[in-house]
Amino acid sequence: MSTDFEDNQDEHNQSKEKEIDWLEYATTEEDQALRPLEGKDYIALFIASLQTIFLPLIILIIVLIAFNFWLQIMAGQI
């Protein structure tokens, strides 16, 4: 059972699809040519690499030092 609203909605969707120019969204290899990076791009990549590689190591070192300090307190050495 179909209602007038559903028919109008289907017609609206079909007309909207006809309006979209899908060639805008198609990319070719020529459109994706490599561009040289700017200075700010290198800085962003450097910061991102520090966050993903060295930050977990620094956090691990801090946790191990804190754990060592806690163990020394528990053992009565400090």
HTML snippet that shows the backbone in 3Dmol.js (N, CA, C, O; Angstrom):
<script src="https://3Dmol.org/build/3Dmol-min.js"></script>
<div id="view" style="width:600px;height:400px;position:relative"></div>
<script>
const pdb = `
ATOM      1  N   MET A   1       0.843  -1.166   0.000  1.00  0.00           N
ATOM      2  CA  MET A   1       0.000   0.000   0.000  1.00  0.00           C
ATOM      3  C   MET A   1       0.891   1.233   0.000  1.00  0.00           C
ATOM      4  O   MET A   1       1.724   1.403   0.890  1.00  0.00           O
ATOM      5  N   SER A   2       0.724   2.052  -0.951  1.00  0.00           N
ATOM      6  CA  SER A   2       1.561   3.227  -1.055  1.00  0.00           C
ATOM      7  C   SER A   2       0.713   4.474  -0.867  1.00  0.00           C
ATOM      8  O   SER A   2      -0.439   4.547  -1.295  1.00  0.00           O
ATOM      9  N   THR A   3       1.314   5.436  -0.222  1.00  0.00           N
ATOM     10  CA  THR A   3       0.596   6.686   0.021  1.00  0.00           C
ATOM     11  C   THR A   3       1.141   7.758  -0.891  1.00  0.00           C
ATOM     12  O   THR A   3       2.185   7.588  -1.521  1.00  0.00           O
ATOM     13  N   ASP A   4       0.430   8.855  -0.955  1.00  0.00           N
ATOM     14  CA  ASP A   4       0.891   9.972  -1.781  1.00  0.00           C
ATOM     15  C   ASP A   4       2.222  10.511  -1.278  1.00  0.00           C
ATOM     16  O   ASP A   4       3.066  10.936  -2.067  1.00  0.00           O
ATOM     17  N   PHE A   5       2.406  10.492   0.048  1.00  0.00           N
ATOM     18  CA  PHE A   5       3.649  10.997   0.618  1.00  0.00           C
ATOM     19  C   PHE A   5       4.840  10.177   0.154  1.00  0.00           C
ATOM     20  O   PHE A   5       5.877  10.731  -0.209  1.00  0.00           O
ATOM     21  N   GLU A   6       4.692   8.849   0.164  1.00  0.00           N
ATOM     22  CA  GLU A   6       5.785   7.981  -0.272  1.00  0.00           C
ATOM     23  C   GLU A   6       6.086   8.194  -1.749  1.00  0.00           C
ATOM     24  O   GLU A   6       7.251   8.206  -2.145  1.00  0.00           O
ATOM     25  N   ASP A   7       5.061   8.361  -2.560  1.00  0.00           N
ATOM     26  CA  ASP A   7       5.277   8.610  -3.982  1.00  0.00           C
ATOM     27  C   ASP A   7       6.009   9.926  -4.192  1.00  0.00           C
ATOM     28  O   ASP A   7       6.938  10.001  -4.997  1.00  0.00           O
ATOM     29  N   ASN A   8       5.602  10.948  -3.485  1.00  0.00           N
ATOM     30  CA  ASN A   8       6.263  12.248  -3.609  1.00  0.00           C
ATOM     31  C   ASN A   8       7.708  12.176  -3.136  1.00  0.00           C
ATOM     32  O   ASN A   8       8.591  12.797  -3.728  1.00  0.00           O
ATOM     33  N   GLN A   9       7.950  11.421  -2.070  1.00  0.00           N
ATOM     34  CA  GLN A   9       9.308  11.277  -1.544  1.00  0.00           C
ATOM     35  C   GLN A   9      10.199  10.561  -2.557  1.00  0.00           C
ATOM     36  O   GLN A   9      11.343  10.966  -2.762  1.00  0.00           O
ATOM     37  N   ASP A  10       9.695   9.508  -3.190  1.00  0.00           N
ATOM     38  CA  ASP A  10      10.472   8.782  -4.199  1.00  0.00           C
ATOM     39  C   ASP A  10      10.785   9.688  -5.388  1.00  0.00           C
ATOM     40  O   ASP A  10      11.908   9.682  -5.893  1.00  0.00           O
ATOM     41  N   GLU A  11       9.816  10.454  -5.832  1.00  0.00           N
ATOM     42  CA  GLU A  11      10.044  11.369  -6.954  1.00  0.00           C
ATOM     43  C   GLU A  11      11.071  12.431  -6.577  1.00  0.00           C
ATOM     44  O   GLU A  11      11.914  12.809  -7.390  1.00  0.00           O
ATOM     45  N   HIS A  12      10.991  12.907  -5.341  1.00  0.00           N
ATOM     46  CA  HIS A  12      11.948  13.920  -4.876  1.00  0.00           C
ATOM     47  C   HIS A  12      13.365  13.353  -4.855  1.00  0.00           C
ATOM     48  O   HIS A  12      14.307  14.015  -5.292  1.00  0.00           O
ATOM     49  N   ASN A  13      13.520  12.113  -4.343  1.00  0.00           N
ATOM     50  CA  ASN A  13      14.843  11.479  -4.297  1.00  0.00           C
ATOM     51  C   ASN A  13      15.401  11.262  -5.695  1.00  0.00           C
ATOM     52  O   ASN A  13      16.591  11.476  -5.926  1.00  0.00           O
ATOM     53  N   GLN A  14      14.564  10.846  -6.621  1.00  0.00           N
ATOM     54  CA  GLN A  14      15.024  10.622  -7.995  1.00  0.00           C
ATOM     55  C   GLN A  14      15.434  11.934  -8.648  1.00  0.00           C
ATOM     56  O   GLN A  14      16.437  11.975  -9.360  1.00  0.00           O
ATOM     57  N   SER A  15      14.690  12.990  -8.425  1.00  0.00           N
ATOM     58  CA  SER A  15      15.050  14.277  -9.031  1.00  0.00           C
ATOM     59  C   SER A  15      16.332  14.816  -8.410  1.00  0.00           C
ATOM     60  O   SER A  15      17.128  15.460  -9.093  1.00  0.00           O
ATOM     61  N   LYS A  16      16.537  14.558  -7.122  1.00  0.00           N
ATOM     62  CA  LYS A  16      17.755  15.017  -6.453  1.00  0.00           C
ATOM     63  C   LYS A  16      18.972  14.277  -7.015  1.00  0.00           C
ATOM     64  O   LYS A  16      20.026  14.884  -7.204  1.00  0.00           O
ATOM     65  N   GLU A  17      18.840  12.973  -7.286  1.00  0.00           N
ATOM     66  CA  GLU A  17      19.943  12.214  -7.853  1.00  0.00           C
ATOM     67  C   GLU A  17      20.307  12.714  -9.244  1.00  0.00           C
ATOM     68  O   GLU A  17      21.478  12.710  -9.623  1.00  0.00           O
ATOM     69  N   LYS A  18      19.321  13.138  -9.993  1.00  0.00           N
ATOM     70  CA  LYS A  18      19.590  13.657 -11.330  1.00  0.00           C
ATOM     71  C   LYS A  18      20.337  14.978 -11.269  1.00  0.00           C
ATOM     72  O   LYS A  18      21.095  15.299 -12.185  1.00  0.00           O
ATOM     73  N   GLU A  19      20.136  15.759 -10.196  1.00  0.00           N
ATOM     74  CA  GLU A  19      20.785  17.056 -10.054  1.00  0.00           C
ATOM     75  C   GLU A  19      22.257  16.929  -9.695  1.00  0.00           C
ATOM     76  O   GLU A  19      23.040  17.834  -9.984  1.00  0.00           O
ATOM     77  N   ILE A  20      22.648  15.822  -9.068  1.00  0.00           N
ATOM     78  CA  ILE A  20      24.027  15.656  -8.602  1.00  0.00           C
ATOM     79  C   ILE A  20      24.926  15.357  -9.789  1.00  0.00           C
ATOM     80  O   ILE A  20      24.654  14.466 -10.594  1.00  0.00           O
ATOM     81  N   ASP A  21      26.004  16.125  -9.877  1.00  0.00           N
ATOM     82  CA  ASP A  21      26.993  15.891 -10.921  1.00  0.00           C
ATOM     83  C   ASP A  21      28.086  14.994 -10.343  1.00  0.00           C
ATOM     84  O   ASP A  21      28.993  15.466  -9.657  1.00  0.00           O
ATOM     85  N   TRP A  22      27.989  13.706 -10.627  1.00  0.00           N
ATOM     86  CA  TRP A  22      28.910  12.743 -10.030  1.00  0.00           C
ATOM     87  C   TRP A  22      30.324  12.859 -10.574  1.00  0.00           C
ATOM     88  O   TRP A  22      31.254  12.308  -9.985  1.00  0.00           O
ATOM     89  N   LEU A  23      30.505  13.557 -11.675  1.00  0.00           N
ATOM     90  CA  LEU A  23      31.856  13.743 -12.208  1.00  0.00           C
ATOM     91  C   LEU A  23      32.705  14.593 -11.270  1.00  0.00           C
ATOM     92  O   LEU A  23      33.933  14.512 -11.301  1.00  0.00           O
ATOM     93  N   GLU A  24      32.061  15.404 -10.440  1.00  0.00           N
ATOM     94  CA  GLU A  24      32.796  16.200  -9.460  1.00  0.00           C
ATOM     95  C   GLU A  24      33.528  15.315  -8.471  1.00  0.00           C
ATOM     96  O   GLU A  24      34.620  15.644  -8.007  1.00  0.00           O
ATOM     97  N   TYR A  25      32.910  14.190  -8.156  1.00  0.00           N
ATOM     98  CA  TYR A  25      33.457  13.317  -7.127  1.00  0.00           C
ATOM     99  C   TYR A  25      34.437  12.285  -7.681  1.00  0.00           C
ATOM    100  O   TYR A  25      35.152  11.641  -6.913  1.00  0.00           O
ATOM    101  N   ALA A  26      34.478  12.125  -8.969  1.00  0.00           N
ATOM    102  CA  ALA A  26      35.400  11.164  -9.568  1.00  0.00           C
ATOM    103  C   ALA A  26      36.803  11.757  -9.561  1.00  0.00           C
ATOM    104  O   ALA A  26      36.994  12.934  -9.867  1.00  0.00           O
ATOM    105  N   THR A  27      37.763  10.943  -9.215  1.00  0.00           N
ATOM    106  CA  THR A  27      39.142  11.412  -9.214  1.00  0.00           C
ATOM    107  C   THR A  27      39.954  10.562 -10.174  1.00  0.00           C
ATOM    108  O   THR A  27      39.667   9.386 -10.399  1.00  0.00           O
ATOM    109  N   THR A  28      40.936  11.171 -10.710  1.00  0.00           N
ATOM    110  CA  THR A  28      41.853  10.457 -11.588  1.00  0.00           C
ATOM    111  C   THR A  28      43.250  10.570 -11.004  1.00  0.00           C
ATOM    112  O   THR A  28      43.480  11.328 -10.061  1.00  0.00           O
ATOM    113  N   GLU A  29      44.158   9.831 -11.553  1.00  0.00           N
ATOM    114  CA  GLU A  29      45.533   9.887 -11.071  1.00  0.00           C
ATOM    115  C   GLU A  29      46.135  11.265 -11.307  1.00  0.00           C
ATOM    116  O   GLU A  29      46.990  11.708 -10.539  1.00  0.00           O
ATOM    117  N   GLU A  30      45.702  11.936 -12.348  1.00  0.00           N
ATOM    118  CA  GLU A  30      46.225  13.274 -12.629  1.00  0.00           C
ATOM    119  C   GLU A  30      45.801  14.259 -11.555  1.00  0.00           C
ATOM    120  O   GLU A  30      46.548  15.178 -11.220  1.00  0.00           O
ATOM    121  N   ASP A  31      44.602  14.072 -11.013  1.00  0.00           N
ATOM    122  CA  ASP A  31      44.116  14.972  -9.969  1.00  0.00           C
ATOM    123  C   ASP A  31      44.860  14.761  -8.656  1.00  0.00           C
ATOM    124  O   ASP A  31      44.905  15.660  -7.816  1.00  0.00           O
ATOM    125  N   GLN A  32      45.435  13.593  -8.477  1.00  0.00           N
ATOM    126  CA  GLN A  32      46.095  13.270  -7.225  1.00  0.00           C
ATOM    127  C   GLN A  32      47.612  13.373  -7.332  1.00  0.00           C
ATOM    128  O   GLN A  32      48.328  12.624  -6.669  1.00  0.00           O
ATOM    129  N   ALA A  33      48.100  14.271  -8.142  1.00  0.00           N
ATOM    130  CA  ALA A  33      49.546  14.439  -8.300  1.00  0.00           C
ATOM    131  C   ALA A  33      50.154  14.885  -6.973  1.00  0.00           C
ATOM    132  O   ALA A  33      49.535  15.624  -6.208  1.00  0.00           O
ATOM    133  N   LEU A  34      51.368  14.426  -6.715  1.00  0.00           N
ATOM    134  CA  LEU A  34      52.033  14.767  -5.466  1.00  0.00           C
ATOM    135  C   LEU A  34      52.467  16.224  -5.485  1.00  0.00           C
ATOM    136  O   LEU A  34      53.016  16.720  -6.469  1.00  0.00           O
ATOM    137  N   ARG A  35      52.206  16.894  -4.368  1.00  0.00           N
ATOM    138  CA  ARG A  35      52.639  18.269  -4.207  1.00  0.00           C
ATOM    139  C   ARG A  35      53.752  18.290  -3.181  1.00  0.00           C
ATOM    140  O   ARG A  35      53.761  17.461  -2.271  1.00  0.00           O
ATOM    141  N   PRO A  36      54.686  19.210  -3.301  1.00  0.00           N
ATOM    142  CA  PRO A  36      55.728  19.301  -2.270  1.00  0.00           C
ATOM    143  C   PRO A  36      55.121  19.776  -0.945  1.00  0.00           C
ATOM    144  O   PRO A  36      54.192  20.584  -0.924  1.00  0.00           O
ATOM    145  N   LEU A  37      55.668  19.257   0.153  1.00  0.00           N
ATOM    146  CA  LEU A  37      55.166  19.631   1.468  1.00  0.00           C
ATOM    147  C   LEU A  37      55.705  20.990   1.874  1.00  0.00           C
ATOM    148  O   LEU A  37      56.816  21.371   1.505  1.00  0.00           O
ATOM    149  N   GLU A  38      54.898  21.716   2.642  1.00  0.00           N
ATOM    150  CA  GLU A  38      55.340  23.002   3.173  1.00  0.00           C
ATOM    151  C   GLU A  38      56.004  22.773   4.520  1.00  0.00           C
ATOM    152  O   GLU A  38      55.971  21.667   5.059  1.00  0.00           O
ATOM    153  N   GLY A  39      56.603  23.819   5.057  1.00  0.00           N
ATOM    154  CA  GLY A  39      57.280  23.721   6.348  1.00  0.00           C
ATOM    155  C   GLY A  39      56.353  23.309   7.469  1.00  0.00           C
ATOM    156  O   GLY A  39      56.724  22.499   8.318  1.00  0.00           O
ATOM    157  N   LYS A  40      55.140  23.864   7.480  1.00  0.00           N
ATOM    158  CA  LYS A  40      54.204  23.522   8.548  1.00  0.00           C
ATOM    159  C   LYS A  40      53.781  22.052   8.466  1.00  0.00           C
ATOM    160  O   LYS A  40      53.443  21.448   9.484  1.00  0.00           O
ATOM    161  N   ASP A  41      53.799  21.477   7.261  1.00  0.00           N
ATOM    162  CA  ASP A  41      53.478  20.052   7.112  1.00  0.00           C
ATOM    163  C   ASP A  41      54.552  19.184   7.758  1.00  0.00           C
ATOM    164  O   ASP A  41      54.242  18.186   8.409  1.00  0.00           O
ATOM    165  N   TYR A  42      55.817  19.567   7.575  1.00  0.00           N
ATOM    166  CA  TYR A  42      56.905  18.818   8.196  1.00  0.00           C
ATOM    167  C   TYR A  42      56.835  18.924   9.724  1.00  0.00           C
ATOM    168  O   TYR A  42      57.089  17.947  10.427  1.00  0.00           O
ATOM    169  N   ILE A  43      56.495  20.099  10.228  1.00  0.00           N
ATOM    170  CA  ILE A  43      56.370  20.276  11.672  1.00  0.00           C
ATOM    171  C   ILE A  43      55.238  19.414  12.208  1.00  0.00           C
ATOM    172  O   ILE A  43      55.387  18.771  13.248  1.00  0.00           O
ATOM    173  N   ALA A  44      54.111  19.394  11.512  1.00  0.00           N
ATOM    174  CA  ALA A  44      52.973  18.584  11.946  1.00  0.00           C
ATOM    175  C   ALA A  44      53.324  17.097  11.937  1.00  0.00           C
ATOM    176  O   ALA A  44      52.962  16.367  12.860  1.00  0.00           O
ATOM    177  N   LEU A  45      54.028  16.648  10.898  1.00  0.00           N
ATOM    178  CA  LEU A  45      54.436  15.238  10.846  1.00  0.00           C
ATOM    179  C   LEU A  45      55.406  14.891  11.965  1.00  0.00           C
ATOM    180  O   LEU A  45      55.333  13.803  12.536  1.00  0.00           O
ATOM    181  N   PHE A  46      56.318  15.811  12.282  1.00  0.00           N
ATOM    182  CA  PHE A  46      57.281  15.589  13.357  1.00  0.00           C
ATOM    183  C   PHE A  46      56.571  15.472  14.705  1.00  0.00           C
ATOM    184  O   PHE A  46      56.872  14.572  15.489  1.00  0.00           O
ATOM    185  N   ILE A  47      55.639  16.370  14.971  1.00  0.00           N
ATOM    186  CA  ILE A  47      54.907  16.332  16.234  1.00  0.00           C
ATOM    187  C   ILE A  47      54.060  15.067  16.323  1.00  0.00           C
ATOM    188  O   ILE A  47      53.982  14.446  17.383  1.00  0.00           O
ATOM    189  N   ALA A  48      53.435  14.687  15.230  1.00  0.00           N
ATOM    190  CA  ALA A  48      52.619  13.471  15.229  1.00  0.00           C
ATOM    191  C   ALA A  48      53.485  12.237  15.482  1.00  0.00           C
ATOM    192  O   ALA A  48      53.062  11.320  16.185  1.00  0.00           O
ATOM    193  N   SER A  49      54.681  12.208  14.920  1.00  0.00           N
ATOM    194  CA  SER A  49      55.562  11.056  15.143  1.00  0.00           C
ATOM    195  C   SER A  49      56.018  10.994  16.595  1.00  0.00           C
ATOM    196  O   SER A  49      56.143   9.909  17.162  1.00  0.00           O
ATOM    197  N   LEU A  50      56.269  12.165  17.203  1.00  0.00           N
ATOM    198  CA  LEU A  50      56.643  12.171  18.620  1.00  0.00           C
ATOM    199  C   LEU A  50      55.504  11.659  19.487  1.00  0.00           C
ATOM    200  O   LEU A  50      55.733  10.914  20.440  1.00  0.00           O
ATOM    201  N   GLN A  51      54.298  12.049  19.165  1.00  0.00           N
ATOM    202  CA  GLN A  51      53.159  11.624  19.963  1.00  0.00           C
ATOM    203  C   GLN A  51      52.903  10.132  19.834  1.00  0.00           C
ATOM    204  O   GLN A  51      52.515   9.486  20.807  1.00  0.00           O
ATOM    205  N   THR A  52      53.111   9.587  18.670  1.00  0.00           N
ATOM    206  CA  THR A  52      52.780   8.173  18.485  1.00  0.00           C
ATOM    207  C   THR A  52      53.912   7.234  18.877  1.00  0.00           C
ATOM    208  O   THR A  52      53.664   6.069  19.190  1.00  0.00           O
ATOM    209  N   ILE A  53      55.141   7.714  18.866  1.00  0.00           N
ATOM    210  CA  ILE A  53      56.268   6.828  19.153  1.00  0.00           C
ATOM    211  C   ILE A  53      56.837   7.079  20.543  1.00  0.00           C
ATOM    212  O   ILE A  53      56.950   6.152  21.345  1.00  0.00           O
ATOM    213  N   PHE A  54      57.194   8.317  20.829  1.00  0.00           N
ATOM    214  CA  PHE A  54      57.936   8.590  22.050  1.00  0.00           C
ATOM    215  C   PHE A  54      57.054   8.855  23.269  1.00  0.00           C
ATOM    216  O   PHE A  54      57.482   8.587  24.392  1.00  0.00           O
ATOM    217  N   LEU A  55      55.861   9.361  23.088  1.00  0.00           N
ATOM    218  CA  LEU A  55      55.010   9.648  24.236  1.00  0.00           C
ATOM    219  C   LEU A  55      54.687   8.395  25.041  1.00  0.00           C
ATOM    220  O   LEU A  55      54.780   8.440  26.268  1.00  0.00           O
ATOM    221  N   PRO A  56      54.313   7.279  24.418  1.00  0.00           N
ATOM    222  CA  PRO A  56      54.086   6.066  25.235  1.00  0.00           C
ATOM    223  C   PRO A  56      55.346   5.604  25.972  1.00  0.00           C
ATOM    224  O   PRO A  56      55.255   5.102  27.093  1.00  0.00           O
ATOM    225  N   LEU A  57      56.515   5.766  25.358  1.00  0.00           N
ATOM    226  CA  LEU A  57      57.758   5.380  26.040  1.00  0.00           C
ATOM    227  C   LEU A  57      58.024   6.271  27.247  1.00  0.00           C
ATOM    228  O   LEU A  57      58.438   5.784  28.299  1.00  0.00           O
ATOM    229  N   ILE A  58      57.792   7.557  27.103  1.00  0.00           N
ATOM    230  CA  ILE A  58      57.997   8.482  28.222  1.00  0.00           C
ATOM    231  C   ILE A  58      57.021   8.171  29.349  1.00  0.00           C
ATOM    232  O   ILE A  58      57.406   8.180  30.518  1.00  0.00           O
ATOM    233  N   ILE A  59      55.770   7.896  29.014  1.00  0.00           N
ATOM    234  CA  ILE A  59      54.789   7.543  30.037  1.00  0.00           C
ATOM    235  C   ILE A  59      55.192   6.252  30.742  1.00  0.00           C
ATOM    236  O   ILE A  59      55.059   6.151  31.961  1.00  0.00           O
ATOM    237  N   LEU A  60      55.678   5.269  30.000  1.00  0.00           N
ATOM    238  CA  LEU A  60      56.127   4.013  30.601  1.00  0.00           C
ATOM    239  C   LEU A  60      57.293   4.246  31.552  1.00  0.00           C
ATOM    240  O   LEU A  60      57.325   3.669  32.639  1.00  0.00           O
ATOM    241  N   ILE A  61      58.245   5.075  31.165  1.00  0.00           N
ATOM    242  CA  ILE A  61      59.395   5.372  32.024  1.00  0.00           C
ATOM    243  C   ILE A  61      58.936   6.042  33.308  1.00  0.00           C
ATOM    244  O   ILE A  61      59.413   5.699  34.389  1.00  0.00           O
ATOM    245  N   ILE A  62      58.010   7.000  33.203  1.00  0.00           N
ATOM    246  CA  ILE A  62      57.495   7.694  34.391  1.00  0.00           C
ATOM    247  C   ILE A  62      56.778   6.712  35.313  1.00  0.00           C
ATOM    248  O   ILE A  62      56.950   6.768  36.531  1.00  0.00           O
ATOM    249  N   VAL A  63      55.979   5.816  34.743  1.00  0.00           N
ATOM    250  CA  VAL A  63      55.262   4.829  35.560  1.00  0.00           C
ATOM    251  C   VAL A  63      56.255   3.894  36.248  1.00  0.00           C
ATOM    252  O   VAL A  63      56.073   3.564  37.420  1.00  0.00           O
ATOM    253  N   LEU A  64      57.296   3.463  35.546  1.00  0.00           N
ATOM    254  CA  LEU A  64      58.287   2.571  36.162  1.00  0.00           C
ATOM    255  C   LEU A  64      59.055   3.267  37.275  1.00  0.00           C
ATOM    256  O   LEU A  64      59.334   2.653  38.304  1.00  0.00           O
ATOM    257  N   ILE A  65      59.401   4.529  37.090  1.00  0.00           N
ATOM    258  CA  ILE A  65      60.100   5.283  38.143  1.00  0.00           C
ATOM    259  C   ILE A  65      59.195   5.446  39.357  1.00  0.00           C
ATOM    260  O   ILE A  65      59.645   5.295  40.493  1.00  0.00           O
ATOM    261  N   ALA A  66      57.914   5.755  39.122  1.00  0.00           N
ATOM    262  CA  ALA A  66      56.971   5.896  40.234  1.00  0.00           C
ATOM    263  C   ALA A  66      56.794   4.563  40.953  1.00  0.00           C
ATOM    264  O   ALA A  66      56.738   4.529  42.182  1.00  0.00           O
ATOM    265  N   PHE A  67      56.705   3.473  40.211  1.00  0.00           N
ATOM    266  CA  PHE A  67      56.570   2.146  40.814  1.00  0.00           C
ATOM    267  C   PHE A  67      57.806   1.796  41.628  1.00  0.00           C
ATOM    268  O   PHE A  67      57.680   1.230  42.714  1.00  0.00           O
ATOM    269  N   ASN A  68      59.004   2.119  41.132  1.00  0.00           N
ATOM    270  CA  ASN A  68      60.249   1.877  41.848  1.00  0.00           C
ATOM    271  C   ASN A  68      60.276   2.691  43.137  1.00  0.00           C
ATOM    272  O   ASN A  68      60.676   2.184  44.185  1.00  0.00           O
ATOM    273  N   PHE A  69      59.853   3.944  43.062  1.00  0.00           N
ATOM    274  CA  PHE A  69      59.810   4.811  44.239  1.00  0.00           C
ATOM    275  C   PHE A  69      58.842   4.243  45.275  1.00  0.00           C
ATOM    276  O   PHE A  69      59.150   4.241  46.467  1.00  0.00           O
ATOM    277  N   TRP A  70      57.688   3.766  44.840  1.00  0.00           N
ATOM    278  CA  TRP A  70      56.698   3.184  45.745  1.00  0.00           C
ATOM    279  C   TRP A  70      57.247   1.905  46.403  1.00  0.00           C
ATOM    280  O   TRP A  70      57.043   1.684  47.597  1.00  0.00           O
ATOM    281  N   LEU A  71      57.934   1.078  45.630  1.00  0.00           N
ATOM    282  CA  LEU A  71      58.518  -0.149  46.192  1.00  0.00           C
ATOM    283  C   LEU A  71      59.593   0.181  47.230  1.00  0.00           C
ATOM    284  O   LEU A  71      59.693  -0.511  48.243  1.00  0.00           O
ATOM    285  N   GLN A  72      60.390   1.213  47.003  1.00  0.00           N
ATOM    286  CA  GLN A  72      61.415   1.601  47.978  1.00  0.00           C
ATOM    287  C   GLN A  72      60.781   2.105  49.259  1.00  0.00           C
ATOM    288  O   GLN A  72      61.290   1.841  50.348  1.00  0.00           O
ATOM    289  N   ILE A  73      59.682   2.825  49.144  1.00  0.00           N
ATOM    290  CA  ILE A  73      58.981   3.299  50.338  1.00  0.00           C
ATOM    291  C   ILE A  73      58.442   2.096  51.122  1.00  0.00           C
ATOM    292  O   ILE A  73      58.562   2.046  52.346  1.00  0.00           O
ATOM    293  N   MET A  74      57.853   1.139  50.420  1.00  0.00           N
ATOM    294  CA  MET A  74      57.282  -0.034  51.076  1.00  0.00           C
ATOM    295  C   MET A  74      58.376  -0.880  51.736  1.00  0.00           C
ATOM    296  O   MET A  74      58.131  -1.497  52.773  1.00  0.00           O
ATOM    297  N   ALA A  75      59.565  -0.917  51.158  1.00  0.00           N
ATOM    298  CA  ALA A  75      60.648  -1.706  51.702  1.00  0.00           C
ATOM    299  C   ALA A  75      61.324  -0.974  52.870  1.00  0.00           C
ATOM    300  O   ALA A  75      62.091  -1.582  53.616  1.00  0.00           O
ATOM    301  N   GLY A  76      61.047   0.313  53.031  1.00  0.00           N
ATOM    302  CA  GLY A  76      61.607   1.066  54.144  1.00  0.00           C
ATOM    303  C   GLY A  76      62.985   1.629  53.866  1.00  0.00           C
ATOM    304  O   GLY A  76      63.697   1.979  54.807  1.00  0.00           O
ATOM    305  N   GLN A  77      63.382   1.728  52.629  1.00  0.00           N
ATOM    306  CA  GLN A  77      64.694   2.244  52.301  1.00  0.00           C
ATOM    307  C   GLN A  77      64.718   3.779  52.269  1.00  0.00           C
ATOM    308  O   GLN A  77      65.785   4.383  52.379  1.00  0.00           O
ATOM    309  N   ILE A  78      63.570   4.397  52.122  1.00  0.00           N
ATOM    310  CA  ILE A  78      63.562   5.876  52.052  1.00  0.00           C
ATOM    311  C   ILE A  78      62.960   6.421  53.326  1.00  0.00           C
ATOM    312  O   ILE A  78      62.852   7.637  53.487  1.00  0.00           O
TER     313      ILE A  78
END
`;
const viewer = $3Dmol.createViewer("view");
viewer.addModel(pdb, "pdb");
viewer.setStyle({}, {cartoon: {color: "spectrum"}});
viewer.zoomTo();
viewer.render();
</script>
